[in-house]
Amino acid sequence: AQVILCSHGSTMMLGEDSSAGRYWQLVGEEALKRGVEGVVFMGAHWEVDGAGVEIASNPGAGAVVKQPVAWVTPDKYVDYEVCLTALICLLTASGIEAKLNPTLEWIHDTFLVLNWMFPKRSPPVTVISTNAYYDPYLHTAIGAAVRPLRHENVLIIGTGGTVHNLYRNAWDNIILHRDNFAQTRPPQQWAIDFRNETLDAFTKNTGPALRRAAMRLMRHPLFRDAHGTDDHYAPVLFCAGAAGDEDDVGPNSSPAEVWELEQMCNTQFQFGEWAPIKA
């Protein structure tokens, strides 16, 4: 199955129509056509201390608690049913310290995307946390460790951001008018330039070069302008690890993009092509 990098943007992306949301919907349709067996997420809003990561393993039906979503009416998400599964063997076999967490409160970065992709009910799904040290090599290695699941018809998704600095966003329109897409001023040049850097890095590199390009961007002079913290970039590294093996030849594409809050660019990336549908 595919590797998809979702720039999930603000919470309002859950309830507002956009080209990104329609792309997520299309991903779900393509996955269901191919009988996807499960979904593995790395989001941006769940981090753990220590040397490794944690894996969501909430037990039983109805066990997923969703955190409230700002600026979105609860009827958009409270009754959405998440079907759980757990994954740990691949990580520990790769030398990555991992343990199960049965009490995770699910956060909008994951079920926002799930709700668009699979609006009735998700396939079996789990979430891998990030590590609070944000070591680029570790997060890339986590993606590489779960890469074999692609051959078991499992969809691998990173949900973070390409240009995502909450400190530099314009919040007045969303707070005062509930309008996340209003661009009363054009994006500043630093946001446009880093957006262009990510587009080049992820569409013009394949295989191990993709992994190197993703890690190299963290040393870019504009990285800290585009990412006030590292949390929304960790899922980017995860995707590069999952789609950056020597056998991964692309093509990598950017099927959708939307700007929010003037300075937040939600670029979507798809690594590789969908496999033909079996007759």
C-alpha positions as CSV (number, residue, x, y, z in Angstrom):
1,A,0.0,0.0,0.0
2,Q,0.9,3.6,-0.1
3,V,2.9,6.1,2.0
4,I,1.0,9.4,2.4
5,L,2.2,12.6,4.1
6,C,-0.7,14.6,5.2
7,S,-0.2,18.2,6.3
8,H,-3.3,18.3,8.6
9,G,-3.2,22.0,9.3
10,S,-5.6,23.6,11.8
11,T,-8.4,21.8,13.6
12,M,-10.9,23.4,11.2
13,M,-9.6,21.1,8.4
14,L,-11.8,18.5,10.0
15,G,-15.0,20.3,9.2
16,E,-14.3,22.6,6.2
17,D,-14.2,21.5,2.6
18,S,-10.8,21.9,0.9
19,S,-8.7,20.3,-1.8
20,A,-6.7,18.6,0.9
21,G,-9.8,17.1,2.4
22,R,-11.0,15.9,-0.9
23,Y,-7.5,14.3,-1.5
24,W,-7.7,12.5,1.8
25,Q,-11.2,11.2,0.8
26,L,-9.7,10.0,-2.5
27,V,-6.9,8.2,-0.7
28,G,-9.5,6.3,1.4
29,E,-11.5,5.4,-1.7
30,E,-8.4,4.0,-3.5
31,A,-7.3,2.1,-0.3
32,L,-10.8,0.5,0.1
33,K,-10.8,-0.5,-3.6
34,R,-7.6,-2.5,-2.9
35,G,-8.9,-4.0,0.3
36,V,-6.5,-2.2,2.7
37,E,-5.7,-4.4,5.7
38,G,-4.9,-1.6,8.1
39,V,-3.4,1.9,8.7
40,V,-0.4,3.0,10.7
41,F,-0.1,6.6,11.7
42,M,2.6,8.8,13.1
43,G,1.0,12.0,14.2
44,A,2.5,15.3,15.5
45,H,0.7,15.8,18.8
46,W,1.7,12.7,20.8
47,E,5.3,12.7,22.1
48,V,6.9,10.5,24.7
49,D,10.1,10.9,26.8
50,G,12.9,8.4,27.0
51,A,14.7,6.4,24.4
52,G,11.9,5.1,22.3
53,V,8.2,5.4,21.3
54,E,4.8,4.2,22.3
55,I,2.1,2.5,20.3
56,A,-1.7,3.1,20.7
57,S,-3.4,-0.1,21.8
58,N,-6.7,1.0,23.3
59,P,-8.6,-2.3,24.1
60,G,-12.1,-3.1,23.0
61,A,-14.8,-1.4,21.0
62,G,-15.6,2.2,21.9
63,A,-12.4,2.4,23.9
64,V,-11.0,5.4,21.9
65,V,-11.3,8.7,23.7
66,K,-11.1,11.6,21.3
67,Q,-9.8,14.9,22.6
68,P,-12.1,17.9,21.8
69,V,-11.5,19.7,18.6
70,A,-11.4,23.5,18.7
71,W,-13.7,25.4,16.3
72,V,-15.4,22.2,15.1
73,T,-18.8,21.0,16.2
74,P,-18.7,17.7,18.1
75,D,-21.1,16.0,15.8
76,K,-18.4,16.0,13.2
77,Y,-16.3,13.5,15.1
78,V,-17.6,12.3,18.5
79,D,-19.4,9.3,17.0
80,Y,-16.7,8.4,14.5
81,E,-15.7,4.8,15.2
82,V,-12.0,3.9,15.2
83,C,-11.2,0.2,14.8
84,L,-8.0,-0.6,16.8
85,T,-5.0,-2.8,16.1
86,A,-1.5,-2.9,17.6
87,L,2.0,-3.0,16.2
88,I,5.2,-3.6,18.1
89,C,7.2,-6.5,16.7
90,L,8.6,-4.7,13.7
91,L,10.0,-1.8,15.8
92,T,11.6,-4.0,18.5
93,A,13.1,-6.3,15.8
94,S,14.7,-3.2,14.3
95,G,16.2,-2.2,17.7
96,I,13.7,0.5,18.4
97,E,12.5,0.6,22.0
98,A,8.7,0.5,21.9
99,K,5.8,-0.3,24.3
100,L,2.1,-0.3,24.1
101,N,-0.1,2.4,25.5
102,P,-3.8,1.4,26.1
103,T,-4.9,4.8,27.4
104,L,-4.1,7.2,24.6
105,E,-6.6,10.0,24.1
106,W,-6.7,10.3,20.3
107,I,-5.9,13.7,19.0
108,H,-7.2,15.5,15.9
109,D,-4.1,15.1,13.8
110,T,-5.0,11.4,13.4
111,F,-8.8,11.1,13.5
112,L,-9.2,14.3,11.4
113,V,-7.5,12.6,8.5
114,L,-9.2,9.2,9.2
115,N,-12.6,10.8,9.2
116,W,-12.0,12.2,5.7
117,M,-10.5,9.0,4.4
118,F,-12.9,6.5,5.9
119,P,-16.0,8.5,6.9
120,K,-18.1,5.5,8.2
121,R,-15.6,3.5,10.1
122,S,-11.8,3.1,9.9
123,P,-10.0,-0.1,9.0
124,P,-7.8,-1.5,11.8
125,V,-5.5,1.4,12.8
126,T,-2.9,2.3,15.3
127,V,-0.7,5.3,16.1
128,I,3.0,5.5,16.8
129,S,4.1,8.3,19.0
130,T,7.0,10.6,18.3
131,N,10.0,10.8,20.6
132,A,10.4,14.1,22.4
133,Y,14.1,14.4,21.5
134,Y,13.1,14.6,17.8
135,D,16.2,12.8,16.6
136,P,15.8,12.8,12.8
137,Y,17.6,9.5,12.4
138,L,15.4,7.8,14.9
139,H,12.1,8.9,13.3
140,T,13.4,8.0,9.8
141,A,14.4,4.6,11.2
142,I,10.9,4.1,12.6
143,G,9.5,4.6,9.1
144,A,12.0,2.2,7.7
145,A,11.1,-0.4,10.3
146,V,7.4,-0.4,9.4
147,R,8.0,-0.2,5.7
148,P,7.5,-4.0,5.2
149,L,3.8,-3.5,6.1
150,R,3.4,-1.8,2.7
151,H,3.7,-5.3,1.2
152,E,1.0,-6.5,3.5
153,N,-1.5,-4.0,2.2
154,V,-1.2,-1.6,5.1
155,L,-1.4,2.2,4.5
156,I,1.3,4.2,6.2
157,I,0.5,7.8,7.0
158,G,2.5,10.7,8.5
159,T,0.3,13.6,9.6
160,G,2.2,16.7,10.4
161,G,3.0,19.8,8.3
162,T,5.4,21.2,5.7
163,V,5.1,24.8,6.9
164,H,3.6,24.8,10.4
165,N,4.8,27.5,12.9
166,L,1.9,28.4,15.2
167,Y,3.9,31.3,16.5
168,R,3.9,33.0,13.1
169,N,0.3,32.3,12.0
170,A,-2.3,35.0,11.7
171,W,-5.1,33.9,14.1
172,D,-7.5,36.8,13.9
173,N,-9.7,35.4,11.1
174,I,-10.1,32.0,12.7
175,I,-10.7,33.4,16.2
176,L,-13.1,36.2,15.2
177,H,-14.8,34.8,12.1
178,R,-14.2,31.0,12.1
179,D,-12.5,31.4,8.7
180,N,-9.3,29.4,8.5
181,F,-8.8,29.9,4.8
182,A,-9.0,33.7,4.7
183,Q,-5.8,35.1,3.2
184,T,-6.1,38.8,4.0
185,R,-2.4,39.2,3.3
186,P,-0.2,37.0,1.2
187,P,2.2,34.5,2.8
188,Q,5.5,35.9,3.8
189,Q,8.5,35.0,1.7
190,W,10.1,32.6,4.3
191,A,6.9,30.5,4.2
192,I,6.8,30.4,0.4
193,D,10.5,29.6,0.1
194,F,10.4,26.7,2.6
195,R,7.3,25.4,1.0
196,N,9.3,25.3,-2.3
197,E,12.2,23.6,-0.7
198,T,9.9,20.8,0.7
199,L,8.2,20.4,-2.7
200,D,11.6,20.0,-4.4
201,A,13.0,17.7,-1.7
202,F,10.1,15.3,-1.7
203,T,9.2,15.2,-5.4
204,K,12.7,15.2,-7.0
205,N,14.3,12.6,-4.7
206,T,13.5,8.9,-4.4
207,G,15.0,5.9,-2.5
208,P,17.7,6.7,0.1
209,A,18.1,10.2,-1.4
210,L,14.6,11.0,-0.2
211,R,15.6,10.1,3.4
212,R,18.7,12.3,3.1
213,A,16.7,15.2,1.7
214,A,14.1,15.0,4.5
215,M,16.8,15.1,7.2
216,R,18.8,17.7,5.4
217,L,15.9,20.1,5.5
218,M,16.1,20.3,9.3
219,R,19.4,22.1,8.8
220,H,18.0,24.5,6.3
221,P,18.3,28.2,7.3
222,L,14.5,28.6,7.1
223,F,13.6,25.5,9.0
224,R,13.0,27.3,12.3
225,D,10.9,29.9,10.6
226,A,8.7,27.2,9.1
227,H,8.7,25.0,12.2
228,G,8.8,26.8,15.5
229,T,9.0,23.3,17.1
230,D,10.0,20.0,15.6
231,D,6.8,18.1,16.4
232,H,5.1,18.5,13.0
233,Y,8.2,17.6,11.1
234,A,8.8,14.2,12.7
235,P,6.0,12.6,10.7
236,V,7.7,13.9,7.5
237,L,10.8,11.9,8.5
238,F,8.7,8.9,9.3
239,C,7.3,9.0,5.8
240,A,10.7,9.4,4.2
241,G,11.9,6.3,6.1
242,A,8.9,4.3,5.0
243,A,9.2,5.4,1.3
244,G,13.0,5.7,1.0
245,D,14.3,2.2,0.5
246,E,16.5,1.4,-2.5
247,D,13.5,-0.3,-4.1
248,D,11.3,2.8,-3.8
249,V,11.5,4.5,-7.1
250,G,8.6,6.9,-7.0
251,P,7.2,8.8,-8.6
252,N,6.5,11.1,-5.6
253,S,3.9,13.7,-6.1
254,S,2.0,16.6,-4.4
255,P,-1.6,16.0,-5.3
256,A,-3.1,18.8,-3.1
257,E,-2.2,21.9,-1.2
258,V,-4.0,24.6,0.8
259,W,-2.8,27.7,2.8
260,E,-4.3,28.6,6.1
261,L,-3.9,31.4,8.6
262,E,-1.7,33.2,6.0
263,Q,1.5,31.4,6.9
264,M,0.6,27.7,7.2
265,C,1.0,25.7,4.1
266,N,-0.7,22.3,4.1
267,T,1.0,20.4,1.2
268,Q,0.0,16.8,0.7
269,F,2.5,14.2,-0.6
270,Q,2.1,10.8,-2.1
271,F,5.1,8.5,-2.4
272,G,4.9,6.1,-5.3
273,E,1.9,5.0,-7.3
274,W,-1.1,2.9,-6.3
275,A,-0.8,-0.7,-7.2
276,P,-3.2,-2.0,-9.9
277,I,-6.5,-3.3,-8.6
278,K,-6.6,-7.1,-8.7
279,A,-9.3,-8.5,-10.9
